[in-house]
Amino acid sequence: MSYYQKQPNDVSHLGLNCPECGIAITTLPFKPRRGMKIYCHDCAQKRKTPTTG
Ligand SMILES: [Zn+2]
């Protein structure tokens, strides 16, 4: 139990697109939930940065 690796989930079969920039999303570091807004890596990072409002 000393080896840890995050395996991205292949979600290309879901045909997801980032609602922010519209890029096709093929892999995610987590399992997407139904009805959940899925952003691409770049947009997810942008949204993580704390902003007022
Ligand atoms: Zn995006």
mmCIF file of the protein (N, C-alpha, C, O) and its ligand, coordinates in Angstrom:
data_MODEL
# 
_entry.id   MODEL 
# 
loop_
_entity.id 
_entity.type 
_entity.pdbx_number_of_molecules 
1 polymer     1 
2 non-polymer 1 
# 
_entity_poly.entity_id                      1 
_entity_poly.type                           'polypeptide(L)' 
_entity_poly.nstd_linkage                   no 
_entity_poly.nstd_monomer                   no 
_entity_poly.pdbx_seq_one_letter_code       MSYYQKQPNDVSHLGLNCPECGIAITTLPFKPRRGMKIYCHDCAQKRKTPTTG 
_entity_poly.pdbx_seq_one_letter_code_can   MSYYQKQPNDVSHLGLNCPECGIAITTLPFKPRRGMKIYCHDCAQKRKTPTTG 
_entity_poly.pdbx_strand_id                 A 
# 
loop_
_entity_poly_seq.entity_id 
_entity_poly_seq.num 
_entity_poly_seq.mon_id 
_entity_poly_seq.hetero 
1 1  MET n 
1 2  SER n 
1 3  TYR n 
1 4  TYR n 
1 5  GLN n 
1 6  LYS n 
1 7  GLN n 
1 8  PRO n 
1 9  ASN n 
1 10 ASP n 
1 11 VAL n 
1 12 SER n 
1 13 HIS n 
1 14 LEU n 
1 15 GLY n 
1 16 LEU n 
1 17 ASN n 
1 18 CYS n 
1 19 PRO n 
1 20 GLU n 
1 21 CYS n 
1 22 GLY n 
1 23 ILE n 
1 24 ALA n 
1 25 ILE n 
1 26 THR n 
1 27 THR n 
1 28 LEU n 
1 29 PRO n 
1 30 PHE n 
1 31 LYS n 
1 32 PRO n 
1 33 ARG n 
1 34 ARG n 
1 35 GLY n 
1 36 MET n 
1 37 LYS n 
1 38 ILE n 
1 39 TYR n 
1 40 CYS n 
1 41 HIS n 
1 42 ASP n 
1 43 CYS n 
1 44 ALA n 
1 45 GLN n 
1 46 LYS n 
1 47 ARG n 
1 48 LYS n 
1 49 THR n 
1 50 PRO n 
1 51 THR n 
1 52 THR n 
1 53 GLY n 
# 
loop_
_struct_asym.id 
_struct_asym.entity_id 
A 1 
B 2 
# 
loop_
_chem_comp.id 
_chem_comp.type 
_chem_comp.mon_nstd_flag 
ALA 'L-peptide linking' y 
ARG 'L-peptide linking' y 
ASN 'L-peptide linking' y 
ASP 'L-peptide linking' y 
CYS 'L-peptide linking' y 
GLN 'L-peptide linking' y 
GLU 'L-peptide linking' y 
GLY 'peptide linking'   y 
HIS 'L-peptide linking' y 
ILE 'L-peptide linking' y 
LEU 'L-peptide linking' y 
LYS 'L-peptide linking' y 
MET 'L-peptide linking' y 
PHE 'L-peptide linking' y 
PRO 'L-peptide linking' y 
SER 'L-peptide linking' y 
THR 'L-peptide linking' y 
TYR 'L-peptide linking' y 
VAL 'L-peptide linking' y 
ZN  non-polymer         . 
# 
_pdbx_entity_nonpoly.entity_id   2 
_pdbx_entity_nonpoly.name        ? 
_pdbx_entity_nonpoly.comp_id     ZN 
# 
_pdbx_nonpoly_scheme.asym_id         B 
_pdbx_nonpoly_scheme.entity_id       2 
_pdbx_nonpoly_scheme.mon_id          ZN 
_pdbx_nonpoly_scheme.ndb_seq_num     1 
_pdbx_nonpoly_scheme.pdb_seq_num     101 
_pdbx_nonpoly_scheme.auth_seq_num    101 
_pdbx_nonpoly_scheme.pdb_mon_id      ZN 
_pdbx_nonpoly_scheme.auth_mon_id     ZN 
_pdbx_nonpoly_scheme.pdb_strand_id   A 
_pdbx_nonpoly_scheme.pdb_ins_code    . 
# 
loop_
_atom_site.group_PDB 
_atom_site.id 
_atom_site.type_symbol 
_atom_site.label_atom_id 
_atom_site.label_alt_id 
_atom_site.label_comp_id 
_atom_site.label_asym_id 
_atom_site.label_entity_id 
_atom_site.label_seq_id 
_atom_site.pdbx_PDB_ins_code 
_atom_site.Cartn_x 
_atom_site.Cartn_y 
_atom_site.Cartn_z 
_atom_site.occupancy 
_atom_site.B_iso_or_equiv 
_atom_site.pdbx_formal_charge 
_atom_site.auth_seq_id 
_atom_site.auth_comp_id 
_atom_site.auth_asym_id 
_atom_site.auth_atom_id 
_atom_site.pdbx_PDB_model_num 
ATOM   1   N  N  . MET A 1 1  ? 0.830   -1.208 0.000   1.00 0.00 ? 1   MET A N  1 
ATOM   2   C  CA . MET A 1 1  ? 0.000   0.000  0.000   1.00 0.00 ? 1   MET A CA 1 
ATOM   3   C  C  . MET A 1 1  ? 0.860   1.251  0.000   1.00 0.00 ? 1   MET A C  1 
ATOM   4   O  O  . MET A 1 1  ? 0.463   2.281  0.546   1.00 0.00 ? 1   MET A O  1 
ATOM   5   N  N  . SER A 1 2  ? 2.019   1.168  -0.601  1.00 0.00 ? 2   SER A N  1 
ATOM   6   C  CA . SER A 1 2  ? 2.891   2.332  -0.614  1.00 0.00 ? 2   SER A CA 1 
ATOM   7   C  C  . SER A 1 2  ? 2.859   3.034  -1.966  1.00 0.00 ? 2   SER A C  1 
ATOM   8   O  O  . SER A 1 2  ? 3.378   4.138  -2.125  1.00 0.00 ? 2   SER A O  1 
ATOM   9   N  N  . TYR A 1 3  ? 2.238   2.369  -2.936  1.00 0.00 ? 3   TYR A N  1 
ATOM   10  C  CA . TYR A 1 3  ? 2.195   2.957  -4.268  1.00 0.00 ? 3   TYR A CA 1 
ATOM   11  C  C  . TYR A 1 3  ? 0.815   3.537  -4.507  1.00 0.00 ? 3   TYR A C  1 
ATOM   12  O  O  . TYR A 1 3  ? -0.194  2.838  -4.410  1.00 0.00 ? 3   TYR A O  1 
ATOM   13  N  N  . TYR A 1 4  ? 0.783   4.813  -4.817  1.00 0.00 ? 4   TYR A N  1 
ATOM   14  C  CA . TYR A 1 4  ? -0.492  5.483  -5.043  1.00 0.00 ? 4   TYR A CA 1 
ATOM   15  C  C  . TYR A 1 4  ? -0.453  6.227  -6.366  1.00 0.00 ? 4   TYR A C  1 
ATOM   16  O  O  . TYR A 1 4  ? 0.464   7.004  -6.629  1.00 0.00 ? 4   TYR A O  1 
ATOM   17  N  N  . GLN A 1 5  ? -1.434  5.986  -7.175  1.00 0.00 ? 5   GLN A N  1 
ATOM   18  C  CA . GLN A 1 5  ? -1.513  6.694  -8.457  1.00 0.00 ? 5   GLN A CA 1 
ATOM   19  C  C  . GLN A 1 5  ? -2.964  7.018  -8.776  1.00 0.00 ? 5   GLN A C  1 
ATOM   20  O  O  . GLN A 1 5  ? -3.856  6.182  -8.636  1.00 0.00 ? 5   GLN A O  1 
ATOM   21  N  N  . LYS A 1 6  ? -3.171  8.232  -9.200  1.00 0.00 ? 6   LYS A N  1 
ATOM   22  C  CA . LYS A 1 6  ? -4.518  8.640  -9.588  1.00 0.00 ? 6   LYS A CA 1 
ATOM   23  C  C  . LYS A 1 6  ? -4.740  8.294  -11.055 1.00 0.00 ? 6   LYS A C  1 
ATOM   24  O  O  . LYS A 1 6  ? -4.097  8.852  -11.944 1.00 0.00 ? 6   LYS A O  1 
ATOM   25  N  N  . GLN A 1 7  ? -5.624  7.402  -11.284 1.00 0.00 ? 7   GLN A N  1 
ATOM   26  C  CA . GLN A 1 7  ? -5.929  7.021  -12.655 1.00 0.00 ? 7   GLN A CA 1 
ATOM   27  C  C  . GLN A 1 7  ? -7.127  7.831  -13.150 1.00 0.00 ? 7   GLN A C  1 
ATOM   28  O  O  . GLN A 1 7  ? -8.196  7.800  -12.540 1.00 0.00 ? 7   GLN A O  1 
ATOM   29  N  N  . PRO A 1 8  ? -6.946  8.554  -14.251 1.00 0.00 ? 8   PRO A N  1 
ATOM   30  C  CA . PRO A 1 8  ? -8.075  9.315  -14.779 1.00 0.00 ? 8   PRO A CA 1 
ATOM   31  C  C  . PRO A 1 8  ? -9.142  8.398  -15.348 1.00 0.00 ? 8   PRO A C  1 
ATOM   32  O  O  . PRO A 1 8  ? -8.847  7.370  -15.958 1.00 0.00 ? 8   PRO A O  1 
ATOM   33  N  N  . ASN A 1 9  ? -10.373 8.790  -15.137 1.00 0.00 ? 9   ASN A N  1 
ATOM   34  C  CA . ASN A 1 9  ? -11.484 8.016  -15.684 1.00 0.00 ? 9   ASN A CA 1 
ATOM   35  C  C  . ASN A 1 9  ? -11.705 8.382  -17.138 1.00 0.00 ? 9   ASN A C  1 
ATOM   36  O  O  . ASN A 1 9  ? -11.740 9.561  -17.493 1.00 0.00 ? 9   ASN A O  1 
ATOM   37  N  N  . ASP A 1 10 ? -11.852 7.386  -17.965 1.00 0.00 ? 10  ASP A N  1 
ATOM   38  C  CA . ASP A 1 10 ? -12.133 7.627  -19.377 1.00 0.00 ? 10  ASP A CA 1 
ATOM   39  C  C  . ASP A 1 10 ? -13.630 7.912  -19.533 1.00 0.00 ? 10  ASP A C  1 
ATOM   40  O  O  . ASP A 1 10 ? -14.470 7.039  -19.314 1.00 0.00 ? 10  ASP A O  1 
ATOM   41  N  N  . VAL A 1 11 ? -13.943 9.153  -19.918 1.00 0.00 ? 11  VAL A N  1 
ATOM   42  C  CA . VAL A 1 11 ? -15.348 9.543  -20.054 1.00 0.00 ? 11  VAL A CA 1 
ATOM   43  C  C  . VAL A 1 11 ? -15.674 9.947  -21.485 1.00 0.00 ? 11  VAL A C  1 
ATOM   44  O  O  . VAL A 1 11 ? -16.674 10.616 -21.744 1.00 0.00 ? 11  VAL A O  1 
ATOM   45  N  N  . SER A 1 12 ? -14.806 9.524  -22.419 1.00 0.00 ? 12  SER A N  1 
ATOM   46  C  CA . SER A 1 12 ? -15.005 9.922  -23.817 1.00 0.00 ? 12  SER A CA 1 
ATOM   47  C  C  . SER A 1 12 ? -16.332 9.374  -24.352 1.00 0.00 ? 12  SER A C  1 
ATOM   48  O  O  . SER A 1 12 ? -16.930 9.962  -25.253 1.00 0.00 ? 12  SER A O  1 
ATOM   49  N  N  . HIS A 1 13 ? -16.786 8.259  -23.800 1.00 0.00 ? 13  HIS A N  1 
ATOM   50  C  CA . HIS A 1 13 ? -18.024 7.657  -24.276 1.00 0.00 ? 13  HIS A CA 1 
ATOM   51  C  C  . HIS A 1 13 ? -19.248 8.477  -23.854 1.00 0.00 ? 13  HIS A C  1 
ATOM   52  O  O  . HIS A 1 13 ? -20.338 8.289  -24.395 1.00 0.00 ? 13  HIS A O  1 
ATOM   53  N  N  . LEU A 1 14 ? -19.070 9.386  -22.890 1.00 0.00 ? 14  LEU A N  1 
ATOM   54  C  CA . LEU A 1 14 ? -20.182 10.216 -22.429 1.00 0.00 ? 14  LEU A CA 1 
ATOM   55  C  C  . LEU A 1 14 ? -20.405 11.416 -23.331 1.00 0.00 ? 14  LEU A C  1 
ATOM   56  O  O  . LEU A 1 14 ? -21.458 12.050 -23.277 1.00 0.00 ? 14  LEU A O  1 
ATOM   57  N  N  . GLY A 1 15 ? -19.419 11.731 -24.159 1.00 0.00 ? 15  GLY A N  1 
ATOM   58  C  CA . GLY A 1 15 ? -19.553 12.860 -25.077 1.00 0.00 ? 15  GLY A CA 1 
ATOM   59  C  C  . GLY A 1 15 ? -19.708 14.181 -24.355 1.00 0.00 ? 15  GLY A C  1 
ATOM   60  O  O  . GLY A 1 15 ? -20.529 15.011 -24.745 1.00 0.00 ? 15  GLY A O  1 
ATOM   61  N  N  . LEU A 1 16 ? -18.928 14.382 -23.308 1.00 0.00 ? 16  LEU A N  1 
ATOM   62  C  CA . LEU A 1 16 ? -19.030 15.606 -22.516 1.00 0.00 ? 16  LEU A CA 1 
ATOM   63  C  C  . LEU A 1 16 ? -18.259 16.749 -23.168 1.00 0.00 ? 16  LEU A C  1 
ATOM   64  O  O  . LEU A 1 16 ? -17.228 16.545 -23.810 1.00 0.00 ? 16  LEU A O  1 
ATOM   65  N  N  . ASN A 1 17 ? -18.781 17.945 -22.986 1.00 0.00 ? 17  ASN A N  1 
ATOM   66  C  CA . ASN A 1 17 ? -18.091 19.145 -23.431 1.00 0.00 ? 17  ASN A CA 1 
ATOM   67  C  C  . ASN A 1 17 ? -18.071 20.142 -22.291 1.00 0.00 ? 17  ASN A C  1 
ATOM   68  O  O  . ASN A 1 17 ? -19.031 20.261 -21.529 1.00 0.00 ? 17  ASN A O  1 
ATOM   69  N  N  . CYS A 1 18 ? -16.971 20.850 -22.187 1.00 0.00 ? 18  CYS A N  1 
ATOM   70  C  CA . CYS A 1 18 ? -16.853 21.871 -21.158 1.00 0.00 ? 18  CYS A CA 1 
ATOM   71  C  C  . CYS A 1 18 ? -17.845 22.994 -21.437 1.00 0.00 ? 18  CYS A C  1 
ATOM   72  O  O  . CYS A 1 18 ? -17.832 23.561 -22.529 1.00 0.00 ? 18  CYS A O  1 
ATOM   73  N  N  . PRO A 1 19 ? -18.708 23.332 -20.473 1.00 0.00 ? 19  PRO A N  1 
ATOM   74  C  CA . PRO A 1 19 ? -19.695 24.397 -20.676 1.00 0.00 ? 19  PRO A CA 1 
ATOM   75  C  C  . PRO A 1 19 ? -19.060 25.777 -20.750 1.00 0.00 ? 19  PRO A C  1 
ATOM   76  O  O  . PRO A 1 19 ? -19.708 26.739 -21.162 1.00 0.00 ? 19  PRO A O  1 
ATOM   77  N  N  . GLU A 1 20 ? -17.806 25.878 -20.356 1.00 0.00 ? 20  GLU A N  1 
ATOM   78  C  CA . GLU A 1 20 ? -17.119 27.162 -20.346 1.00 0.00 ? 20  GLU A CA 1 
ATOM   79  C  C  . GLU A 1 20 ? -16.455 27.448 -21.698 1.00 0.00 ? 20  GLU A C  1 
ATOM   80  O  O  . GLU A 1 20 ? -16.662 28.513 -22.281 1.00 0.00 ? 20  GLU A O  1 
ATOM   81  N  N  . CYS A 1 21 ? -15.669 26.509 -22.187 1.00 0.00 ? 21  CYS A N  1 
ATOM   82  C  CA . CYS A 1 21 ? -14.928 26.740 -23.423 1.00 0.00 ? 21  CYS A CA 1 
ATOM   83  C  C  . CYS A 1 21 ? -15.358 25.794 -24.541 1.00 0.00 ? 21  CYS A C  1 
ATOM   84  O  O  . CYS A 1 21 ? -14.972 25.984 -25.695 1.00 0.00 ? 21  CYS A O  1 
ATOM   85  N  N  . GLY A 1 22 ? -16.150 24.778 -24.211 1.00 0.00 ? 22  GLY A N  1 
ATOM   86  C  CA . GLY A 1 22 ? -16.701 23.911 -25.238 1.00 0.00 ? 22  GLY A CA 1 
ATOM   87  C  C  . GLY A 1 22 ? -15.796 22.785 -25.698 1.00 0.00 ? 22  GLY A C  1 
ATOM   88  O  O  . GLY A 1 22 ? -16.134 22.052 -26.627 1.00 0.00 ? 22  GLY A O  1 
ATOM   89  N  N  . ILE A 1 23 ? -14.656 22.645 -25.060 1.00 0.00 ? 23  ILE A N  1 
ATOM   90  C  CA . ILE A 1 23 ? -13.727 21.594 -25.467 1.00 0.00 ? 23  ILE A CA 1 
ATOM   91  C  C  . ILE A 1 23 ? -14.268 20.227 -25.040 1.00 0.00 ? 23  ILE A C  1 
ATOM   92  O  O  . ILE A 1 23 ? -14.940 20.096 -24.017 1.00 0.00 ? 23  ILE A O  1 
ATOM   93  N  N  . ALA A 1 24 ? -13.957 19.225 -25.844 1.00 0.00 ? 24  ALA A N  1 
ATOM   94  C  CA . ALA A 1 24 ? -14.401 17.862 -25.521 1.00 0.00 ? 24  ALA A CA 1 
ATOM   95  C  C  . ALA A 1 24 ? -13.623 17.326 -24.334 1.00 0.00 ? 24  ALA A C  1 
ATOM   96  O  O  . ALA A 1 24 ? -12.403 17.470 -24.249 1.00 0.00 ? 24  ALA A O  1 
ATOM   97  N  N  . ILE A 1 25 ? -14.356 16.705 -23.420 1.00 0.00 ? 25  ILE A N  1 
ATOM   98  C  CA . ILE A 1 25 ? -13.728 16.156 -22.224 1.00 0.00 ? 25  ILE A CA 1 
ATOM   99  C  C  . ILE A 1 25 ? -13.687 14.638 -22.353 1.00 0.00 ? 25  ILE A C  1 
ATOM   100 O  O  . ILE A 1 25 ? -14.722 13.982 -22.471 1.00 0.00 ? 25  ILE A O  1 
ATOM   101 N  N  . THR A 1 26 ? -12.483 14.097 -22.330 1.00 0.00 ? 26  THR A N  1 
ATOM   102 C  CA . THR A 1 26 ? -12.320 12.657 -22.528 1.00 0.00 ? 26  THR A CA 1 
ATOM   103 C  C  . THR A 1 26 ? -11.878 11.943 -21.258 1.00 0.00 ? 26  THR A C  1 
ATOM   104 O  O  . THR A 1 26 ? -12.153 10.756 -21.084 1.00 0.00 ? 26  THR A O  1 
ATOM   105 N  N  . THR A 1 27 ? -11.203 12.653 -20.380 1.00 0.00 ? 27  THR A N  1 
ATOM   106 C  CA . THR A 1 27 ? -10.790 12.040 -19.121 1.00 0.00 ? 27  THR A CA 1 
ATOM   107 C  C  . THR A 1 27 ? -11.058 12.979 -17.959 1.00 0.00 ? 27  THR A C  1 
ATOM   108 O  O  . THR A 1 27 ? -11.003 14.200 -18.104 1.00 0.00 ? 27  THR A O  1 
ATOM   109 N  N  . LEU A 1 28 ? -11.346 12.400 -16.815 1.00 0.00 ? 28  LEU A N  1 
ATOM   110 C  CA . LEU A 1 28 ? -11.589 13.171 -15.605 1.00 0.00 ? 28  LEU A CA 1 
ATOM   111 C  C  . LEU A 1 28 ? -10.855 12.515 -14.443 1.00 0.00 ? 28  LEU A C  1 
ATOM   112 O  O  . LEU A 1 28 ? -10.711 11.293 -14.409 1.00 0.00 ? 28  LEU A O  1 
ATOM   113 N  N  . PRO A 1 29 ? -10.393 13.313 -13.498 1.00 0.00 ? 29  PRO A N  1 
ATOM   114 C  CA . PRO A 1 29 ? -9.732  12.745 -12.330 1.00 0.00 ? 29  PRO A CA 1 
ATOM   115 C  C  . PRO A 1 29 ? -10.730 12.211 -11.310 1.00 0.00 ? 29  PRO A C  1 
ATOM   116 O  O  . PRO A 1 29 ? -10.341 11.753 -10.235 1.00 0.00 ? 29  PRO A O  1 
ATOM   117 N  N  . PHE A 1 30 ? -12.005 12.269 -11.645 1.00 0.00 ? 30  PHE A N  1 
ATOM   118 C  CA . PHE A 1 30 ? -13.046 11.772 -10.734 1.00 0.00 ? 30  PHE A CA 1 
ATOM   119 C  C  . PHE A 1 30 ? -14.185 11.208 -11.557 1.00 0.00 ? 30  PHE A C  1 
ATOM   120 O  O  . PHE A 1 30 ? -14.243 11.407 -12.770 1.00 0.00 ? 30  PHE A O  1 
ATOM   121 N  N  . LYS A 1 31 ? -15.079 10.514 -10.905 1.00 0.00 ? 31  LYS A N  1 
ATOM   122 C  CA . LYS A 1 31 ? -16.237 9.964  -11.613 1.00 0.00 ? 31  LYS A CA 1 
ATOM   123 C  C  . LYS A 1 31 ? -17.336 11.010 -11.688 1.00 0.00 ? 31  LYS A C  1 
ATOM   124 O  O  . LYS A 1 31 ? -17.774 11.531 -10.662 1.00 0.00 ? 31  LYS A O  1 
ATOM   125 N  N  . PRO A 1 32 ? -17.783 11.318 -12.897 1.00 0.00 ? 32  PRO A N  1 
ATOM   126 C  CA . PRO A 1 32 ? -18.819 12.341 -13.035 1.00 0.00 ? 32  PRO A CA 1 
ATOM   127 C  C  . PRO A 1 32 ? -20.173 11.846 -12.554 1.00 0.00 ? 32  PRO A C  1 
ATOM   128 O  O  . PRO A 1 32 ? -20.522 10.676 -12.708 1.00 0.00 ? 32  PRO A O  1 
ATOM   129 N  N  . ARG A 1 33 ? -20.920 12.763 -11.971 1.00 0.00 ? 33  ARG A N  1 
ATOM   130 C  CA . ARG A 1 33 ? -22.269 12.429 -11.540 1.00 0.00 ? 33  ARG A CA 1 
ATOM   131 C  C  . ARG A 1 33 ? -23.260 12.934 -12.563 1.00 0.00 ? 33  ARG A C  1 
ATOM   132 O  O  . ARG A 1 33 ? -23.008 13.908 -13.272 1.00 0.00 ? 33  ARG A O  1 
ATOM   133 N  N  . ARG A 1 34 ? -24.370 12.269 -12.626 1.00 0.00 ? 34  ARG A N  1 
ATOM   134 C  CA . ARG A 1 34 ? -25.396 12.666 -13.572 1.00 0.00 ? 34  ARG A CA 1 
ATOM   135 C  C  . ARG A 1 34 ? -25.912 14.052 -13.223 1.00 0.00 ? 34  ARG A C  1 
ATOM   136 O  O  . ARG A 1 34 ? -26.190 14.343 -12.059 1.00 0.00 ? 34  ARG A O  1 
ATOM   137 N  N  . GLY A 1 35 ? -26.042 14.911 -14.236 1.00 0.00 ? 35  GLY A N  1 
ATOM   138 C  CA . GLY A 1 35 ? -26.544 16.261 -14.015 1.00 0.00 ? 35  GLY A CA 1 
ATOM   139 C  C  . GLY A 1 35 ? -25.485 17.219 -13.509 1.00 0.00 ? 35  GLY A C  1 
ATOM   140 O  O  . GLY A 1 35 ? -25.761 18.397 -13.282 1.00 0.00 ? 35  GLY A O  1 
ATOM   141 N  N  . MET A 1 36 ? -24.269 16.714 -13.331 1.00 0.00 ? 36  MET A N  1 
ATOM   142 C  CA . MET A 1 36 ? -23.183 17.534 -12.811 1.00 0.00 ? 36  MET A CA 1 
ATOM   143 C  C  . MET A 1 36 ? -22.531 18.296 -13.962 1.00 0.00 ? 36  MET A C  1 
ATOM   144 O  O  . MET A 1 36 ? -22.337 17.750 -15.048 1.00 0.00 ? 36  MET A O  1 
ATOM   145 N  N  . LYS A 1 37 ? -22.196 19.561 -13.715 1.00 0.00 ? 37  LYS A N  1 
ATOM   146 C  CA . LYS A 1 37 ? -21.502 20.326 -14.742 1.00 0.00 ? 37  LYS A CA 1 
ATOM   147 C  C  . LYS A 1 37 ? -20.034 19.933 -14.721 1.00 0.00 ? 37  LYS A C  1 
ATOM   148 O  O  . LYS A 1 37 ? -19.359 20.049 -13.697 1.00 0.00 ? 37  LYS A O  1 
ATOM   149 N  N  . ILE A 1 38 ? -19.556 19.473 -15.852 1.00 0.00 ? 38  ILE A N  1 
ATOM   150 C  CA . ILE A 1 38 ? -18.182 19.013 -15.932 1.00 0.00 ? 38  ILE A CA 1 
ATOM   151 C  C  . ILE A 1 38 ? -17.360 20.009 -16.738 1.00 0.00 ? 38  ILE A C  1 
ATOM   152 O  O  . ILE A 1 38 ? -17.645 20.273 -17.906 1.00 0.00 ? 38  ILE A O  1 
ATOM   153 N  N  . TYR A 1 39 ? -16.359 20.543 -16.107 1.00 0.00 ? 39  TYR A N  1 
ATOM   154 C  CA . TYR A 1 39 ? -15.484 21.493 -16.771 1.00 0.00 ? 39  TYR A CA 1 
ATOM   155 C  C  . TYR A 1 39 ? -14.171 20.822 -17.132 1.00 0.00 ? 39  TYR A C  1 
ATOM   156 O  O  . TYR A 1 39 ? -13.750 19.862 -16.487 1.00 0.00 ? 39  TYR A O  1 
ATOM   157 N  N  . CYS A 1 40 ? -13.523 21.345 -18.180 1.00 0.00 ? 40  CYS A N  1 
ATOM   158 C  CA . CYS A 1 40 ? -12.223 20.834 -18.565 1.00 0.00 ? 40  CYS A CA 1 
ATOM   159 C  C  . CYS A 1 40 ? -11.195 21.223 -17.491 1.00 0.00 ? 40  CYS A C  1 
ATOM   160 O  O  . CYS A 1 40 ? -11.487 21.994 -16.577 1.00 0.00 ? 40  CYS A O  1 
ATOM   161 N  N  . HIS A 1 41 ? -10.012 20.677 -17.629 1.00 0.00 ? 41  HIS A N  1 
ATOM   162 C  CA . HIS A 1 41 ? -8.993  20.891 -16.603 1.00 0.00 ? 41  HIS A CA 1 
ATOM   163 C  C  . HIS A 1 41 ? -8.715  22.380 -16.393 1.00 0.00 ? 41  HIS A C  1 
ATOM   164 O  O  . HIS A 1 41 ? -8.655  22.858 -15.260 1.00 0.00 ? 41  HIS A O  1 
ATOM   165 N  N  . ASP A 1 42 ? -8.548  23.100 -17.496 1.00 0.00 ? 42  ASP A N  1 
ATOM   166 C  CA . ASP A 1 42 ? -8.207  24.522 -17.409 1.00 0.00 ? 42  ASP A CA 1 
ATOM   167 C  C  . ASP A 1 42 ? -9.311  25.324 -16.718 1.00 0.00 ? 42  ASP A C  1 
ATOM   168 O  O  . ASP A 1 42 ? -9.049  26.122 -15.818 1.00 0.00 ? 42  ASP A O  1 
ATOM   169 N  N  . CYS A 1 43 ? -10.546 25.096 -17.157 1.00 0.00 ? 43  CYS A N  1 
ATOM   170 C  CA . CYS A 1 43 ? -11.654 25.855 -16.586 1.00 0.00 ? 43  CYS A CA 1 
ATOM   171 C  C  . CYS A 1 43 ? -11.900 25.449 -15.133 1.00 0.00 ? 43  CYS A C  1 
ATOM   172 O  O  . CYS A 1 43 ? -12.277 26.280 -14.307 1.00 0.00 ? 43  CYS A O  1 
ATOM   173 N  N  . ALA A 1 44 ? -11.687 24.178 -14.829 1.00 0.00 ? 44  ALA A N  1 
ATOM   174 C  CA . ALA A 1 44 ? -11.859 23.724 -13.453 1.00 0.00 ? 44  ALA A CA 1 
ATOM   175 C  C  . ALA A 1 44 ? -10.851 24.424 -12.546 1.00 0.00 ? 44  ALA A C  1 
ATOM   176 O  O  . ALA A 1 44 ? -11.169 24.802 -11.419 1.00 0.00 ? 44  ALA A O  1 
ATOM   177 N  N  . GLN A 1 45 ? -9.631  24.589 -13.057 1.00 0.00 ? 45  GLN A N  1 
ATOM   178 C  CA . GLN A 1 45 ? -8.606  25.271 -12.282 1.00 0.00 ? 45  GLN A CA 1 
ATOM   179 C  C  . GLN A 1 45 ? -8.973  26.732 -12.064 1.00 0.00 ? 45  GLN A C  1 
ATOM   180 O  O  . GLN A 1 45 ? -8.794  27.278 -10.975 1.00 0.00 ? 45  GLN A O  1 
ATOM   181 N  N  . LYS A 1 46 ? -9.490  27.355 -13.122 1.00 0.00 ? 46  LYS A N  1 
ATOM   182 C  CA . LYS A 1 46 ? -9.878  28.764 -13.032 1.00 0.00 ? 46  LYS A CA 1 
ATOM   183 C  C  . LYS A 1 46 ? -10.986 28.942 -11.997 1.00 0.00 ? 46  LYS A C  1 
ATOM   184 O  O  . LYS A 1 46 ? -10.991 29.899 -11.222 1.00 0.00 ? 46  LYS A O  1 
ATOM   185 N  N  . ARG A 1 47 ? -11.935 27.985 -12.005 1.00 0.00 ? 47  ARG A N  1 
ATOM   186 C  CA . ARG A 1 47 ? -13.070 28.105 -11.102 1.00 0.00 ? 47  ARG A CA 1 
ATOM   187 C  C  . ARG A 1 47 ? -12.676 27.854 -9.654  1.00 0.00 ? 47  ARG A C  1 
ATOM   188 O  O  . ARG A 1 47 ? -13.359 28.286 -8.725  1.00 0.00 ? 47  ARG A O  1 
ATOM   189 N  N  . LYS A 1 48 ? -11.555 27.143 -9.475  1.00 0.00 ? 48  LYS A N  1 
ATOM   190 C  CA . LYS A 1 48 ? -11.107 26.838 -8.121  1.00 0.00 ? 48  LYS A CA 1 
ATOM   191 C  C  . LYS A 1 48 ? -10.527 28.064 -7.439  1.00 0.00 ? 48  LYS A C  1 
ATOM   192 O  O  . LYS A 1 48 ? -10.595 28.195 -6.217  1.00 0.00 ? 48  LYS A O  1 
ATOM   193 N  N  . THR A 1 49 ? -9.955  28.964 -8.233  1.00 0.00 ? 49  THR A N  1 
ATOM   194 C  CA . THR A 1 49 ? -9.331  30.135 -7.647  1.00 0.00 ? 49  THR A CA 1 
ATOM   195 C  C  . THR A 1 49 ? -10.397 30.976 -6.952  1.00 0.00 ? 49  THR A C  1 
ATOM   196 O  O  . THR A 1 49 ? -11.431 31.282 -7.545  1.00 0.00 ? 49  THR A O  1 
ATOM   197 N  N  . PRO A 1 50 ? -10.154 31.345 -5.714  1.00 0.00 ? 50  PRO A N  1 
ATOM   198 C  CA . PRO A 1 50 ? -11.138 32.102 -4.942  1.00 0.00 ? 50  PRO A CA 1 
ATOM   199 C  C  . PRO A 1 50 ? -11.396 33.488 -5.520  1.00 0.00 ? 50  PRO A C  1 
ATOM   200 O  O  . PRO A 1 50 ? -10.472 34.259 -5.779  1.00 0.00 ? 50  PRO A O  1 
ATOM   201 N  N  . THR A 1 51 ? -12.664 33.775 -5.712  1.00 0.00 ? 51  THR A N  1 
ATOM   202 C  CA . THR A 1 51 ? -13.042 35.083 -6.191  1.00 0.00 ? 51  THR A CA 1 
ATOM   203 C  C  . THR A 1 51 ? -14.169 35.626 -5.311  1.00 0.00 ? 51  THR A C  1 
ATOM   204 O  O  . THR A 1 51 ? -14.944 34.865 -4.730  1.00 0.00 ? 51  THR A O  1 
ATOM   205 N  N  . THR A 1 52 ? -14.240 36.891 -5.228  1.00 0.00 ? 52  THR A N  1 
ATOM   206 C  CA . THR A 1 52 ? -15.309 37.488 -4.427  1.00 0.00 ? 52  THR A CA 1 
ATOM   207 C  C  . THR A 1 52 ? -16.612 37.474 -5.237  1.00 0.00 ? 52  THR A C  1 
ATOM   208 O  O  . THR A 1 52 ? -16.613 37.799 -6.424  1.00 0.00 ? 52  THR A O  1 
ATOM   209 N  N  . GLY A 1 53 ? -17.681 37.108 -4.609  1.00 0.00 ? 53  GLY A N  1 
ATOM   210 C  CA . GLY A 1 53 ? -18.952 37.081 -5.282  1.00 0.00 ? 53  GLY A CA 1 
ATOM   211 C  C  . GLY A 1 53 ? -19.192 35.649 -5.626  1.00 0.00 ? 53  GLY A C  1 
ATOM   212 O  O  . GLY A 1 53 ? -20.220 35.320 -6.218  1.00 0.00 ? 53  GLY A O  1 
HETATM 213 ZN ZN . ZN  B 2 .  ? -13.088 24.513 -20.452 1.00 0.00 2 101 ZN  A ZN 1 
# 
